[in-house]
Amino acid sequence: MIARNPSIVLLLSYIFVVVHALVGHHVSPLCRERKRSTSIPTIRAPIISLKSSSSDDNAGKIQFEPFVVMDDILKGNATAASLAVTELMNVRGTEQMEEYLTEMMPPEKSSIPLWARLPLTKFSRRARQLRLRKVLEISTPIVDGNDDDKNEFQDDDESKSRRARRSLFILIRDMATANDENGTIDISKMLVIARKGAKDENVSFEDMLQRTPDLETPTYEVLKTSSKGFEVRRYEQFSVCSVTMKDLKSPGSSDEESVAKLSNPQLSGATSFGALAGYLFGKNEEGKEMKMTTPVLTVGEEDSRTMSFVLPSSYWDENDLSAAPTPLRNSAVKVTSVPGGERAVLAFGGFGRKADVSFRKRKLYDLLNSDEEWEAIKDAPITLAQYNDPFTPPWKRRNEVSVAVVKKLK
């Protein structure tokens, strides 16, 4: 009877697949290999694993098991995520960190069985891995074909894997603090958040303000909020420390150590970031450290590109600027004042890659050309502002392009 009814056969097959997924018969080769490889009993807590050791020196020590911890993180265990971040930070910059992250990475989508896409299997480990892979596809930076920093953003397989591992670390860090009305964010909820945040065409300026870190930032007044998606602001004067790429490339620069240690790989112009961070964190003649501010400002292209950090407000007045720490001798860092004025601003999310920025620049000009009240000042450069630290996922980032404007003559 059953054999004659295709619907019943299909239903039973579906139930079998679901049960097969949920009861754990899909244990990965990695897990099976672990079970075969040791006769030492392992007690697995939801977060960490305690293993006995034959060595007296290591007896009773807690051992970090990335594969086990990662699945707890995907289930929404924020404590597991916090402990993973701590462990990863303890080995940051070493091969051990890369090995941990490699073990925590999900399989490629082509290696995940098709049944993991079925709705009723969403609580299976394979389905969680599939959702993690989708989140990483959204959050991992891609290389622009015309990127100025080709040496920093290669597109070979190892570079792609390295960027994916970095994005995984950022995601784990975010899941350690993420919560909703129910208290936890699992990978399914995170995928929904990531997809929504990636579609930033309809993100309001109010939403963008929620993405802004609690750091000092230039003061401005909003003069106009256009229904077309841009703002006109009147900025007050502020001060910056700046680096131009062609100056940074000069031989014998005193910025080399800072560039090597403090470069931000999520930003185009990572070497400039390192030099400026060094100045702000005490690599200056007075050895004075200053508080971090936001945003990071970038103007220009290629060797003429200038990156700037906003100085603390105690140096914003012309009379106070002379009190700012002196850049090291032979440093490319320059300290200057930025006059206030009116600027049209267009906000967007993501990492602020060159292709995205170019698109937003064209869009801002188009919006101003059709605006009845404001127009861009002729030949005024476009400024890119990036507000977030390198550990912020792209769907939570605030970026802006802006240009100086004047009112149109009636």
Residue, then its C-alpha position, 0 to 999 in steps of 0.5 A: m500500500i505504502a509502496r504504491n503511494p509516492s507521497i507517503v514514500l516521499l514523506l517517510s524519506y524526508i522523516f528519515v533524513v531529518v531523524h538521521a540529521l538530528v540524532g547525530h549519525h552524520v558525525s564528521p570524519l574529524c570527530r571519528e578520527r578524534k575518537r579513534s586517536t586516543s584511549i584517554p577519557t574526555i569529559r566534554a563540557p558545553i564550552i571546554s574539554l577537560k583531559s587528563s594528561s600523562s605529563d605531570d606538568n600538564a596534569g589537570k590543565i584545561q585544553f581548548e578544543p576549537f571544533v567542540v567550542m565552535d559548535d557551542i558558539l553556533k548554538g548561541n553560547a555567548t560564554a563559549a564565544s567569550l572563552a574562545v576569544t580569550e584563548l585566541m587572543n592569548v595566541r594572537g599573531t602565532e601559528q597556533m591562532e591560525e591552526y585554531l581558526t582553521e579547525m573552527m572553520p566550516p566545510e565548504k558549501s559543496s561539502i555540506p549535504l543537501w539535507a542540511r538545507l531542509p527547514l526541519t534540519k536547522f538544529s543539526r550541526r551540519a545546518r549550523q555549519l552551512r549558516l556559518r559559511k553563509v555568514l562568512e560569505i557576507s562578512t569576508p572582504i573581497v579584493d577589488g580589481n583596481d585596489d590600490d593595496k594589491n600587496e595587502f589584499q592578494d587574491d590567491d587561495e591562501s589569502k582568501s583563507r586568511r581573510a575568511r579566518r579573520s572574518l571568523f574571529i570577528l564573528i566569534r568576538d561579536m557573538a560573545t557580546a550579541n544578545d536579543e530579547n531572548g538573551t542569545i544569538d545563535i548562528s541562524k539569527m546571526l545570518v538574518i542580522a547579517r543579511k539585513g545589515a548587508k542590504d544597507e540601501n535603506v539604512s537610515f542615519e538614525d540606524m547608522l548612529q547606532r553603529t557609531p562607537d562611543l568615541e570622540t568625533p567632530t561636532y556638526e549640526v544637521l542642516k538637511t536630511s534629504s528623502k533621497g538618502f543624504e544629509v547636509r551638515r555644518y561642521e565645526q573646526f577640528s584637528v587631525c594628524s595625517v599621512t600621505m602615501k608618497d611621504l610614507k614610502s620615503p626611505g628612512s621613515s621613522d614610521e616603519e615600526s608602527v606600520a609593521k605593528l599597527s596596520n589595520p588589514q580591514l582598511s584600504g591604506a593599512t600602512s597609513f593606519g599603522a603610522l597614524a596609530g603609532y603617533l596617537f599611541g605614543k610614537n611621538e617626540e613627547g612619548k604622549e599617548m592620546k585617546m582614540t577618536t573616530p572616524v578615520l578620514t581618507v582623501g585622494e587616490e594612490d600615492s596622493r591619498t591622505m589618511s587622517f585621524v581626528l585628534p582629541s578635542s583639546y587640540w581642536d582650537e588653533n591656539d591649542l594645536s601647537a600643544a599637540p605632540t610633535p611627530l618623530r623626526n623623519s616621520a610622515v605624520k603631519v598635524t593640521s587644522v580642518p576648517g568647519g563648513e557645510r558638507a553633503v554626506l552619504a552613509f553606507g555599511g561594509f568595509g568601505r572597499k574601493a569599488d563601494v566607495s567609488f559607487r557612493k561617490r557617483k551616487l552622492y554627486d548624482l543626488l546633489n545634481s538633482d537637489e534644488e538647494w545644495e550643490a558640490i563645490k567645484d573640484a572639491p575632493i570627496t572624503l571617505a569617513q570610516y568609524n569602526d574598529p577592525f573587529t566590527p563585522p561589516w553589517k555593523r559598520r558606519n562609513e560615509v562619503s562627503v563633499a563640501v557644498v554651497k547653496k545654489l543660487k536662486 
